[in-house]
């Protein structure tokens, strides 16, 4: 059984733009009572992945986060559990 998560695709954005979008996305998801969301950042050079995960580690809206599992996008996505 696949459960579809609300997602944000950041392909084509730089880190500064992505962090603004992630902040808005998380606030909106929390407002809609979402418990888990997915951020799609891709692998590339790892700049987005690293910057986004650093942001998530300090974000008060985030309970936890992890890389995607097999079939979810693996290390090209980050799955976020909201408070």
C-alpha positions in Angstrom: 0.0 0.0 0.0 1.4 3.4 -1.0 0.5 6.4 1.0 0.8 9.7 -1.0 2.5 12.4 0.9 2.1 16.1 0.2 5.4 17.2 -1.5 7.4 20.2 -2.5 9.7 19.8 -5.5 12.7 22.2 -5.4 14.3 21.3 -8.7 15.5 24.5 -10.4 15.7 26.6 -7.2 18.9 27.7 -5.5 19.4 27.2 -1.7 18.2 30.7 -0.6 15.0 30.4 -2.7 14.5 26.8 -1.5 14.7 27.7 2.2 12.0 30.3 1.8 9.8 27.8 0.0 10.4 25.1 2.6 9.5 27.5 5.4 6.2 28.4 3.8 5.5 24.8 2.8 6.0 23.5 6.3 3.9 26.3 7.9 1.0 25.6 5.4 1.2 21.8 5.9 1.1 22.2 9.7 -1.9 24.6 9.3 -3.6 21.9 7.2 -2.9 19.3 10.0 -0.5 17.3 7.8 1.7 15.1 10.0 4.3 14.1 7.3 5.5 15.8 4.1 8.1 15.1 1.5 10.7 17.6 0.2 12.1 16.7 -3.2 15.6 18.2 -3.6 17.4 15.7 -5.8 21.0 14.5 -5.4 23.1 16.7 -7.6 26.0 18.2 -5.8 24.2 17.9 -2.5 23.9 21.6 -1.8 20.1 21.7 -1.5 20.0 18.4 0.5 22.6 19.5 3.0 21.2 23.1 3.4 17.6 21.9 3.7 18.5 19.2 6.3 20.5 21.7 8.3 17.4 24.0 8.3 15.1 21.2 9.3 17.4 20.3 12.2 16.8 23.7 13.7 13.1 24.3 12.6 10.6 24.4 15.5 7.9 22.9 13.3 9.8 19.7 12.7 9.7 16.7 15.0 12.0 14.6 12.8 13.2 14.0 9.3 14.8 11.2 7.3 16.0 10.4 3.8 13.5 8.7 1.6 13.2 5.0 1.6 13.5 2.8 -1.4 10.5 3.7 -3.6 10.2 7.1 -2.1 13.1 8.7 -3.8 15.8 7.6 -1.4 18.5 10.2 -0.7 17.0 12.6 -3.3 14.1 13.4 -1.0 13.7 14.2 2.7 10.6 13.0 4.5 9.6 15.4 7.4 7.4 14.6 10.4 5.7 17.7 11.7 4.9 18.5 15.4 
